[in-house]
């Protein structure tokens, strides 16, 4: 094993341990001393891989961004329908949060209270990026499919983004009891059922 591979492996171990602690110690502040014990190394060893706890959190945020937006790119390539794209992306984000409870605390911003403003801003930007993606999909619906939003594109995209954030926030506040994907089919009927209409129909309303 090369030194680079070994170093990458240790970095991954640290991030995995941090994510696990965020899940198991819900509501508690994570210290580098506790994290070092979890990994089985000294605090000095942690800092050889990450200069600060903020950089460890940032490493997890980078993982969330890469995981979600790489899959979203594949959805845009594989799914032609605007409505189905929105549905699939919403399901993706909710399922990701559900399968990664520790990371959902980061997505909610719960664990970032008291951390640097830069981290809170970066997490906020992830949801802004998601909302922008919904806007793009909804704008393209009229050009590609002859469909138009029942309300403004901005209002519709904001509603979809707020729905995701709200479900993740409920998940975190309930100590992971209320699954983000619970009631999904019924809720999507409400969200998606009146989201888009044929252009001629919207003109008639």
C-alpha positions as CSV (number, residue, x, y, z in Angstrom):
1,X,0.0,0.0,0.0
2,X,1.4,3.4,-1.0
3,X,1.7,6.3,1.5
4,X,-1.0,8.2,-0.5
5,X,-3.4,5.2,-0.4
6,X,-2.8,4.8,3.4
7,X,-3.4,8.5,3.9
8,X,-6.6,8.5,1.9
9,X,-7.8,5.4,3.9
10,X,-7.2,7.1,7.2
11,X,-9.0,10.2,6.0
12,X,-11.9,8.1,5.0
13,X,-11.8,6.3,8.4
14,X,-12.0,9.7,10.2
15,X,-14.9,10.9,8.1
16,X,-16.8,7.6,8.5
17,X,-16.2,7.8,12.3
18,X,-17.4,11.4,12.4
19,X,-20.6,10.5,10.5
20,X,-21.2,7.6,12.9
21,X,-20.8,9.8,15.9
22,X,-23.2,12.4,14.5
23,X,-25.8,9.6,14.2
24,X,-25.2,7.9,17.6
25,X,-24.6,11.0,19.6
26,X,-27.5,13.0,18.3
27,X,-27.8,16.3,20.0
28,X,-24.3,16.2,21.5
29,X,-21.3,18.3,20.5
30,X,-18.6,16.3,18.8
31,X,-15.1,16.9,20.2
32,X,-11.9,16.0,18.5
33,X,-10.9,14.0,21.6
34,X,-13.9,11.8,21.3
35,X,-13.5,11.4,17.6
36,X,-9.8,10.4,18.1
37,X,-10.9,7.7,20.6
38,X,-13.5,6.5,18.1
39,X,-10.9,6.2,15.3
40,X,-8.3,4.7,17.7
41,X,-5.7,7.4,17.1
42,X,-4.3,10.4,18.9
43,X,-5.7,13.9,18.4
44,X,-2.4,14.8,16.8
45,X,-3.0,12.1,14.3
46,X,-6.3,13.6,13.4
47,X,-4.8,17.0,12.8
48,X,-2.2,15.4,10.4
49,X,-5.1,14.6,8.1
50,X,-7.4,17.5,8.8
51,X,-6.1,20.9,10.1
52,X,-9.3,21.5,12.1
53,X,-12.7,20.0,13.0
54,X,-14.2,22.5,10.5
55,X,-12.3,20.8,7.7
56,X,-13.6,17.4,8.9
57,X,-17.2,18.7,8.6
58,X,-16.3,20.2,5.2
59,X,-15.1,16.8,4.1
60,X,-18.5,15.3,4.9
61,X,-20.2,18.2,3.1
62,X,-18.1,17.6,0.0
63,X,-19.1,13.9,0.1
64,X,-22.8,14.9,0.3
65,X,-22.5,17.3,-2.6
66,X,-20.6,14.8,-4.7
67,X,-23.0,12.0,-3.9
68,X,-26.2,13.9,-4.6
69,X,-25.2,16.0,-7.7
70,X,-23.5,13.2,-9.5
71,X,-26.7,11.2,-9.2
72,X,-28.8,14.2,-10.2
73,X,-26.7,14.5,-13.4
74,X,-27.4,10.9,-14.2
75,X,-31.1,11.5,-13.6
76,X,-31.1,14.4,-16.0
77,X,-29.4,12.2,-18.6
78,X,-31.7,9.2,-18.1
79,X,-35.1,10.7,-17.3
80,X,-36.8,12.8,-20.0
81,X,-40.0,14.0,-18.3
82,X,-39.8,17.1,-16.2
83,X,-42.3,15.9,-13.6
84,X,-40.5,12.5,-13.3
85,X,-37.2,14.3,-12.9
86,X,-38.5,16.4,-10.0
87,X,-40.0,13.3,-8.4
88,X,-36.8,11.2,-8.8
89,X,-34.6,14.0,-7.5
90,X,-36.8,14.5,-4.4
91,X,-36.8,10.8,-3.7
92,X,-33.0,10.7,-4.1
93,X,-32.4,13.4,-1.6
94,X,-34.9,12.1,1.0
95,X,-33.6,8.5,0.7
96,X,-30.0,9.7,1.0
97,X,-30.8,11.5,4.2
98,X,-32.7,8.5,5.5
99,X,-29.9,6.1,4.8
100,X,-27.3,8.5,6.3
101,X,-28.7,9.8,9.6
102,X,-25.5,11.4,10.7
103,X,-25.1,13.3,7.4
104,X,-28.8,14.4,7.7
105,X,-27.7,16.4,10.8
106,X,-25.3,18.2,8.6
107,X,-27.9,18.8,5.9
108,X,-30.3,20.1,8.5
109,X,-27.6,22.4,9.9
110,X,-28.3,21.1,13.4
111,X,-24.7,20.1,14.2
112,X,-23.2,23.2,12.6
113,X,-24.6,25.5,15.4
114,X,-21.6,27.2,16.9
115,X,-19.3,26.2,14.0
116,X,-17.9,28.6,11.4
117,X,-20.3,30.6,9.3
118,X,-18.5,29.3,6.2
119,X,-19.8,25.8,6.9
120,X,-23.4,26.9,7.5
121,X,-23.2,28.9,4.3
122,X,-21.9,26.0,2.3
123,X,-24.7,23.7,3.5
124,X,-27.2,26.4,2.7
125,X,-25.7,26.7,-0.8
126,X,-26.3,23.0,-1.4
127,X,-30.1,23.5,-1.0
128,X,-29.9,26.7,-3.1
129,X,-28.2,24.7,-5.8
130,X,-30.9,22.1,-5.6
131,X,-33.6,24.8,-5.9
132,X,-31.9,26.2,-8.9
133,X,-31.9,22.7,-10.5
134,X,-35.6,22.5,-10.0
135,X,-36.1,25.9,-11.6
136,X,-34.1,24.8,-14.7
137,X,-36.2,21.6,-15.0
138,X,-39.5,23.5,-14.7
139,X,-38.4,26.1,-17.2
140,X,-37.4,23.5,-19.7
141,X,-40.8,21.7,-19.3
142,X,-42.5,24.4,-21.4
143,X,-39.9,24.3,-24.1
144,X,-39.6,20.5,-24.3
145,X,-43.0,19.2,-23.3
146,X,-45.5,22.1,-23.7
147,X,-46.1,22.2,-20.0
148,X,-46.2,25.2,-17.6
149,X,-46.2,25.6,-13.8
150,X,-49.5,26.4,-12.2
151,X,-47.6,29.1,-10.2
152,X,-44.4,30.9,-11.0
153,X,-41.3,28.7,-11.6
154,X,-39.6,30.3,-8.6
155,X,-42.5,29.6,-6.3
156,X,-42.7,26.0,-7.4
157,X,-39.0,25.3,-7.2
158,X,-38.9,26.9,-3.7
159,X,-41.8,24.7,-2.6
160,X,-40.0,21.5,-3.7
161,X,-36.8,22.6,-2.0
162,X,-38.6,23.6,1.2
163,X,-40.4,20.2,1.2
164,X,-37.1,18.4,1.2
165,X,-35.6,20.6,3.9
166,X,-38.6,20.2,6.1
167,X,-38.7,16.4,5.9
168,X,-35.0,16.2,6.7
169,X,-35.5,18.6,9.6
170,X,-38.3,16.5,11.0
171,X,-36.1,13.4,10.7
172,X,-33.4,15.1,12.8
173,X,-35.7,16.6,15.4
174,X,-37.3,13.2,16.0
175,X,-34.0,11.5,16.6
176,X,-34.4,9.7,13.3
177,X,-37.8,8.2,14.1
178,X,-39.8,10.0,11.4
179,X,-38.4,8.7,8.1
180,X,-38.1,11.3,5.4
181,X,-39.6,8.9,2.8
182,X,-42.7,8.1,4.9
183,X,-46.0,9.0,3.2
184,X,-44.0,9.8,0.0
185,X,-46.5,8.5,-2.5
186,X,-49.4,10.4,-1.0
187,X,-47.4,13.6,-0.6
188,X,-46.1,13.4,-4.1
189,X,-49.6,13.2,-5.4
190,X,-50.3,16.6,-3.7
191,X,-47.0,18.1,-4.8
192,X,-46.8,16.8,-8.3
193,X,-50.4,16.4,-9.2
194,X,-50.9,20.1,-9.9
195,X,-47.4,21.2,-10.5
196,X,-47.4,21.2,-14.3
197,X,-50.2,21.6,-16.8
198,X,-50.3,21.8,-20.6
199,X,-49.7,25.4,-21.8
200,X,-53.2,25.6,-23.5
201,X,-54.8,24.6,-20.2
202,X,-52.9,27.1,-18.1
203,X,-54.0,29.9,-20.6
204,X,-57.6,28.8,-20.1
205,X,-57.5,29.1,-16.3
